[in-house]
Amino acid sequence: MTSPYQTSRISQAALAVLVVLQLTMLGALFTLTNPHPPLAVTPFALGPFLGAALSLAVAALILGGPINRTGAAVSIIAAVFALVSYGPHKWFDQAIGQIWPAVLLGQLAAGIVIAQAIVWLFGESRRQN
């Protein structure tokens, strides 16, 4: 069984993975390095969206990941924002042969963050009852 400290470190590591992946994506977007993300997707420009996604992931890291209610909520939102870039729909992207490592790692990291947050929230609700 993992301790709360180990659980938070695992979640923090997964959030750090999302930060690095999104920074890499933002760098590719700015430099137009192939395969780079599109400049805009419906309904927003991708640069500002990546900035928001990065901000949420960093905020979740600062809050310690899912170790409290606010940290869990921000962690889940950060992971969902990351899945816009790395979600299951990316397996059908034309560039999947070049981007699959980032897609796989992004999905694993987002899944870990969401799972850890849900486990924490479930455990917290059981402790209060």
Rosetta constraint file for C-alpha pairs under 8 A:
AtomPair CA 2 CA 6 HARMONIC 5.92 0.50
AtomPair CA 2 CA 7 HARMONIC 6.39 0.50
AtomPair CA 3 CA 7 HARMONIC 6.25 0.50
AtomPair CA 4 CA 8 HARMONIC 6.13 0.50
AtomPair CA 4 CA 67 HARMONIC 7.79 0.50
AtomPair CA 5 CA 9 HARMONIC 6.23 0.50
AtomPair CA 6 CA 10 HARMONIC 6.17 0.50
AtomPair CA 7 CA 11 HARMONIC 6.33 0.50
AtomPair CA 7 CA 116 HARMONIC 7.22 0.50
AtomPair CA 8 CA 12 HARMONIC 6.00 0.50
AtomPair CA 8 CA 64 HARMONIC 6.76 0.50
AtomPair CA 8 CA 65 HARMONIC 6.03 0.50
AtomPair CA 8 CA 66 HARMONIC 6.52 0.50
AtomPair CA 8 CA 67 HARMONIC 6.37 0.50
AtomPair CA 9 CA 13 HARMONIC 6.02 0.50
AtomPair CA 10 CA 14 HARMONIC 6.27 0.50
AtomPair CA 10 CA 112 HARMONIC 7.98 0.50
AtomPair CA 11 CA 15 HARMONIC 6.17 0.50
AtomPair CA 11 CA 65 HARMONIC 5.94 0.50
AtomPair CA 11 CA 66 HARMONIC 7.13 0.50
AtomPair CA 11 CA 112 HARMONIC 6.60 0.50
AtomPair CA 11 CA 113 HARMONIC 5.30 0.50
AtomPair CA 11 CA 116 HARMONIC 6.65 0.50
AtomPair CA 12 CA 16 HARMONIC 6.12 0.50
AtomPair CA 12 CA 61 HARMONIC 5.85 0.50
AtomPair CA 12 CA 64 HARMONIC 6.81 0.50
AtomPair CA 12 CA 65 HARMONIC 5.67 0.50
AtomPair CA 13 CA 17 HARMONIC 6.29 0.50
AtomPair CA 14 CA 18 HARMONIC 6.47 0.50
AtomPair CA 14 CA 109 HARMONIC 4.63 0.50
AtomPair CA 14 CA 110 HARMONIC 7.03 0.50
AtomPair CA 14 CA 112 HARMONIC 6.63 0.50
AtomPair CA 14 CA 113 HARMONIC 6.32 0.50
AtomPair CA 15 CA 19 HARMONIC 6.31 0.50
AtomPair CA 15 CA 57 HARMONIC 5.96 0.50
AtomPair CA 15 CA 58 HARMONIC 7.70 0.50
AtomPair CA 15 CA 60 HARMONIC 7.52 0.50
AtomPair CA 15 CA 61 HARMONIC 6.59 0.50
AtomPair CA 15 CA 65 HARMONIC 7.81 0.50
AtomPair CA 15 CA 75 HARMONIC 7.78 0.50
AtomPair CA 15 CA 79 HARMONIC 7.90 0.50
AtomPair CA 15 CA 109 HARMONIC 6.87 0.50
AtomPair CA 15 CA 110 HARMONIC 7.66 0.50
AtomPair CA 15 CA 113 HARMONIC 6.94 0.50
AtomPair CA 16 CA 20 HARMONIC 6.27 0.50
AtomPair CA 16 CA 57 HARMONIC 7.66 0.50
AtomPair CA 16 CA 58 HARMONIC 7.96 0.50
AtomPair CA 16 CA 61 HARMONIC 7.56 0.50
AtomPair CA 17 CA 21 HARMONIC 6.11 0.50
AtomPair CA 17 CA 105 HARMONIC 7.82 0.50
AtomPair CA 17 CA 106 HARMONIC 7.36 0.50
AtomPair CA 17 CA 109 HARMONIC 6.57 0.50
AtomPair CA 18 CA 22 HARMONIC 6.02 0.50
AtomPair CA 18 CA 54 HARMONIC 7.94 0.50
AtomPair CA 18 CA 57 HARMONIC 7.11 0.50
AtomPair CA 18 CA 79 HARMONIC 7.85 0.50
AtomPair CA 18 CA 82 HARMONIC 6.86 0.50
AtomPair CA 18 CA 106 HARMONIC 6.23 0.50
AtomPair CA 18 CA 109 HARMONIC 6.66 0.50
AtomPair CA 18 CA 110 HARMONIC 7.41 0.50
AtomPair CA 19 CA 23 HARMONIC 6.07 0.50
AtomPair CA 19 CA 54 HARMONIC 5.82 0.50
AtomPair CA 19 CA 57 HARMONIC 6.30 0.50
AtomPair CA 19 CA 58 HARMONIC 7.14 0.50
AtomPair CA 20 CA 24 HARMONIC 6.12 0.50
AtomPair CA 21 CA 25 HARMONIC 6.21 0.50
AtomPair CA 21 CA 102 HARMONIC 6.79 0.50
AtomPair CA 21 CA 106 HARMONIC 7.19 0.50
AtomPair CA 22 CA 26 HARMONIC 6.04 0.50
AtomPair CA 22 CA 50 HARMONIC 6.67 0.50
AtomPair CA 22 CA 53 HARMONIC 7.84 0.50
AtomPair CA 22 CA 54 HARMONIC 6.64 0.50
AtomPair CA 22 CA 82 HARMONIC 7.67 0.50
AtomPair CA 23 CA 27 HARMONIC 6.07 0.50
AtomPair CA 23 CA 54 HARMONIC 7.57 0.50
AtomPair CA 24 CA 28 HARMONIC 6.21 0.50
AtomPair CA 25 CA 29 HARMONIC 6.14 0.50
AtomPair CA 25 CA 36 HARMONIC 7.11 0.50
AtomPair CA 25 CA 37 HARMONIC 7.07 0.50
AtomPair CA 26 CA 30 HARMONIC 6.18 0.50
AtomPair CA 26 CA 47 HARMONIC 6.76 0.50
AtomPair CA 26 CA 50 HARMONIC 6.75 0.50
AtomPair CA 27 CA 31 HARMONIC 6.13 0.50
AtomPair CA 28 CA 32 HARMONIC 5.44 0.50
AtomPair CA 28 CA 33 HARMONIC 4.89 0.50
AtomPair CA 28 CA 34 HARMONIC 7.15 0.50
AtomPair CA 28 CA 35 HARMONIC 7.57 0.50
AtomPair CA 28 CA 36 HARMONIC 5.18 0.50
AtomPair CA 28 CA 37 HARMONIC 7.30 0.50
AtomPair CA 29 CA 33 HARMONIC 6.88 0.50
AtomPair CA 29 CA 36 HARMONIC 5.33 0.50
AtomPair CA 29 CA 37 HARMONIC 5.77 0.50
AtomPair CA 29 CA 38 HARMONIC 7.34 0.50
AtomPair CA 29 CA 39 HARMONIC 6.97 0.50
AtomPair CA 29 CA 47 HARMONIC 7.53 0.50
AtomPair CA 32 CA 36 HARMONIC 5.71 0.50
AtomPair CA 35 CA 95 HARMONIC 6.94 0.50
AtomPair CA 35 CA 98 HARMONIC 7.18 0.50
AtomPair CA 35 CA 99 HARMONIC 7.59 0.50
AtomPair CA 37 CA 46 HARMONIC 7.84 0.50
AtomPair CA 38 CA 46 HARMONIC 7.08 0.50
AtomPair CA 39 CA 45 HARMONIC 6.09 0.50
AtomPair CA 39 CA 46 HARMONIC 5.59 0.50
AtomPair CA 39 CA 47 HARMONIC 6.99 0.50
AtomPair CA 40 CA 44 HARMONIC 5.97 0.50
AtomPair CA 40 CA 45 HARMONIC 4.01 0.50
AtomPair CA 40 CA 46 HARMONIC 5.00 0.50
AtomPair CA 40 CA 47 HARMONIC 7.84 0.50
AtomPair CA 41 CA 45 HARMONIC 6.03 0.50
AtomPair CA 41 CA 46 HARMONIC 6.46 0.50
AtomPair CA 44 CA 49 HARMONIC 7.15 0.50
AtomPair CA 45 CA 49 HARMONIC 6.60 0.50
AtomPair CA 46 CA 50 HARMONIC 6.02 0.50
AtomPair CA 47 CA 51 HARMONIC 6.28 0.50
AtomPair CA 48 CA 52 HARMONIC 6.25 0.50
AtomPair CA 49 CA 53 HARMONIC 6.15 0.50
AtomPair CA 50 CA 54 HARMONIC 5.98 0.50
AtomPair CA 51 CA 55 HARMONIC 6.07 0.50
AtomPair CA 52 CA 56 HARMONIC 6.24 0.50
AtomPair CA 53 CA 57 HARMONIC 6.32 0.50
AtomPair CA 53 CA 78 HARMONIC 6.01 0.50
AtomPair CA 53 CA 81 HARMONIC 5.52 0.50
AtomPair CA 53 CA 82 HARMONIC 6.35 0.50
AtomPair CA 54 CA 58 HARMONIC 6.13 0.50
AtomPair CA 54 CA 78 HARMONIC 7.77 0.50
AtomPair CA 55 CA 59 HARMONIC 6.02 0.50
AtomPair CA 56 CA 60 HARMONIC 6.08 0.50
AtomPair CA 56 CA 74 HARMONIC 6.59 0.50
AtomPair CA 56 CA 75 HARMONIC 7.52 0.50
AtomPair CA 56 CA 77 HARMONIC 7.29 0.50
AtomPair CA 56 CA 78 HARMONIC 5.05 0.50
AtomPair CA 57 CA 61 HARMONIC 6.25 0.50
AtomPair CA 57 CA 74 HARMONIC 7.73 0.50
AtomPair CA 57 CA 75 HARMONIC 6.76 0.50
AtomPair CA 57 CA 78 HARMONIC 5.07 0.50
AtomPair CA 57 CA 79 HARMONIC 7.56 0.50
AtomPair CA 58 CA 62 HARMONIC 6.20 0.50
AtomPair CA 59 CA 63 HARMONIC 6.16 0.50
AtomPair CA 59 CA 74 HARMONIC 7.29 0.50
AtomPair CA 60 CA 64 HARMONIC 6.34 0.50
AtomPair CA 60 CA 65 HARMONIC 5.17 0.50
AtomPair CA 60 CA 66 HARMONIC 7.88 0.50
AtomPair CA 60 CA 71 HARMONIC 5.65 0.50
AtomPair CA 60 CA 72 HARMONIC 7.81 0.50
AtomPair CA 60 CA 74 HARMONIC 5.45 0.50
AtomPair CA 60 CA 75 HARMONIC 5.11 0.50
AtomPair CA 60 CA 78 HARMONIC 7.33 0.50
AtomPair CA 61 CA 65 HARMONIC 5.35 0.50
AtomPair CA 63 CA 70 HARMONIC 7.60 0.50
AtomPair CA 63 CA 71 HARMONIC 5.20 0.50
AtomPair CA 64 CA 71 HARMONIC 6.40 0.50
AtomPair CA 65 CA 71 HARMONIC 5.06 0.50
AtomPair CA 65 CA 72 HARMONIC 6.17 0.50
AtomPair CA 65 CA 74 HARMONIC 7.99 0.50
AtomPair CA 65 CA 75 HARMONIC 5.99 0.50
AtomPair CA 65 CA 117 HARMONIC 7.88 0.50
AtomPair CA 66 CA 70 HARMONIC 7.76 0.50
AtomPair CA 66 CA 71 HARMONIC 4.77 0.50
AtomPair CA 66 CA 72 HARMONIC 3.82 0.50
AtomPair CA 66 CA 73 HARMONIC 7.55 0.50
AtomPair CA 66 CA 75 HARMONIC 6.42 0.50
AtomPair CA 66 CA 113 HARMONIC 7.82 0.50
AtomPair CA 66 CA 116 HARMONIC 6.69 0.50
AtomPair CA 66 CA 117 HARMONIC 4.91 0.50
AtomPair CA 66 CA 120 HARMONIC 6.55 0.50
AtomPair CA 67 CA 71 HARMONIC 6.14 0.50
AtomPair CA 67 CA 72 HARMONIC 6.56 0.50
AtomPair CA 67 CA 117 HARMONIC 7.90 0.50
AtomPair CA 67 CA 120 HARMONIC 6.94 0.50
AtomPair CA 68 CA 72 HARMONIC 6.02 0.50
AtomPair CA 68 CA 120 HARMONIC 7.90 0.50
AtomPair CA 69 CA 73 HARMONIC 6.21 0.50
AtomPair CA 69 CA 121 HARMONIC 7.06 0.50
AtomPair CA 70 CA 74 HARMONIC 6.14 0.50
AtomPair CA 71 CA 75 HARMONIC 5.89 0.50
AtomPair CA 72 CA 76 HARMONIC 6.19 0.50
AtomPair CA 72 CA 117 HARMONIC 4.90 0.50
AtomPair CA 72 CA 118 HARMONIC 7.69 0.50
AtomPair CA 72 CA 120 HARMONIC 7.55 0.50
AtomPair CA 72 CA 121 HARMONIC 7.28 0.50
AtomPair CA 73 CA 77 HARMONIC 6.33 0.50
AtomPair CA 73 CA 117 HARMONIC 7.55 0.50
AtomPair CA 74 CA 78 HARMONIC 6.02 0.50
AtomPair CA 75 CA 79 HARMONIC 6.18 0.50
AtomPair CA 75 CA 113 HARMONIC 6.48 0.50
AtomPair CA 75 CA 114 HARMONIC 7.14 0.50
AtomPair CA 75 CA 117 HARMONIC 7.07 0.50
AtomPair CA 76 CA 80 HARMONIC 6.20 0.50
AtomPair CA 76 CA 113 HARMONIC 6.71 0.50
AtomPair CA 76 CA 114 HARMONIC 5.31 0.50
AtomPair CA 76 CA 117 HARMONIC 6.77 0.50
AtomPair CA 77 CA 81 HARMONIC 6.16 0.50
AtomPair CA 78 CA 82 HARMONIC 6.23 0.50
AtomPair CA 79 CA 83 HARMONIC 6.25 0.50
AtomPair CA 79 CA 109 HARMONIC 7.96 0.50
AtomPair CA 79 CA 110 HARMONIC 4.73 0.50
AtomPair CA 79 CA 111 HARMONIC 7.63 0.50
AtomPair CA 79 CA 113 HARMONIC 6.60 0.50
AtomPair CA 79 CA 114 HARMONIC 6.69 0.50
AtomPair CA 80 CA 84 HARMONIC 6.83 0.50
AtomPair CA 80 CA 110 HARMONIC 7.29 0.50
AtomPair CA 81 CA 85 HARMONIC 7.55 0.50
AtomPair CA 82 CA 86 HARMONIC 6.16 0.50
AtomPair CA 82 CA 87 HARMONIC 7.61 0.50
AtomPair CA 82 CA 106 HARMONIC 7.29 0.50
AtomPair CA 82 CA 110 HARMONIC 7.05 0.50
AtomPair CA 83 CA 87 HARMONIC 4.18 0.50
AtomPair CA 83 CA 88 HARMONIC 7.87 0.50
AtomPair CA 83 CA 106 HARMONIC 7.35 0.50
AtomPair CA 83 CA 107 HARMONIC 6.87 0.50
AtomPair CA 83 CA 110 HARMONIC 7.01 0.50
AtomPair CA 85 CA 90 HARMONIC 7.62 0.50
AtomPair CA 86 CA 90 HARMONIC 6.18 0.50
AtomPair CA 86 CA 102 HARMONIC 7.32 0.50
AtomPair CA 86 CA 103 HARMONIC 4.82 0.50
AtomPair CA 86 CA 104 HARMONIC 7.66 0.50
AtomPair CA 86 CA 106 HARMONIC 5.47 0.50
AtomPair CA 86 CA 107 HARMONIC 6.05 0.50
AtomPair CA 87 CA 103 HARMONIC 7.09 0.50
AtomPair CA 87 CA 106 HARMONIC 7.70 0.50
AtomPair CA 87 CA 107 HARMONIC 6.17 0.50
AtomPair CA 88 CA 107 HARMONIC 7.63 0.50
AtomPair CA 89 CA 93 HARMONIC 7.21 0.50
AtomPair CA 90 CA 96 HARMONIC 6.95 0.50
AtomPair CA 90 CA 103 HARMONIC 6.85 0.50
AtomPair CA 91 CA 96 HARMONIC 6.05 0.50
AtomPair CA 91 CA 100 HARMONIC 7.50 0.50
AtomPair CA 91 CA 103 HARMONIC 7.72 0.50
AtomPair CA 92 CA 96 HARMONIC 6.98 0.50
AtomPair CA 95 CA 99 HARMONIC 6.23 0.50
AtomPair CA 96 CA 100 HARMONIC 5.20 0.50
AtomPair CA 99 CA 103 HARMONIC 6.30 0.50
AtomPair CA 100 CA 104 HARMONIC 5.92 0.50
AtomPair CA 101 CA 105 HARMONIC 6.08 0.50
AtomPair CA 102 CA 106 HARMONIC 5.77 0.50
AtomPair CA 103 CA 107 HARMONIC 6.10 0.50
AtomPair CA 104 CA 108 HARMONIC 6.22 0.50
AtomPair CA 105 CA 109 HARMONIC 6.03 0.50
AtomPair CA 106 CA 110 HARMONIC 6.02 0.50
AtomPair CA 107 CA 111 HARMONIC 5.94 0.50
AtomPair CA 108 CA 112 HARMONIC 6.15 0.50
AtomPair CA 109 CA 113 HARMONIC 6.26 0.50
AtomPair CA 110 CA 114 HARMONIC 6.14 0.50
AtomPair CA 111 CA 115 HARMONIC 5.92 0.50
AtomPair CA 112 CA 116 HARMONIC 5.97 0.50
AtomPair CA 113 CA 117 HARMONIC 6.12 0.50
AtomPair CA 114 CA 118 HARMONIC 6.14 0.50
AtomPair CA 115 CA 119 HARMONIC 6.10 0.50
AtomPair CA 116 CA 120 HARMONIC 6.10 0.50
AtomPair CA 117 CA 121 HARMONIC 6.08 0.50
AtomPair CA 118 CA 122 HARMONIC 5.94 0.50
AtomPair CA 119 CA 123 HARMONIC 6.02 0.50
AtomPair CA 120 CA 124 HARMONIC 5.99 0.50
AtomPair CA 121 CA 125 HARMONIC 6.15 0.50
AtomPair CA 122 CA 126 HARMONIC 6.31 0.50
AtomPair CA 123 CA 127 HARMONIC 6.19 0.50
AtomPair CA 124 CA 128 HARMONIC 6.35 0.50
AtomPair CA 125 CA 129 HARMONIC 6.53 0.50
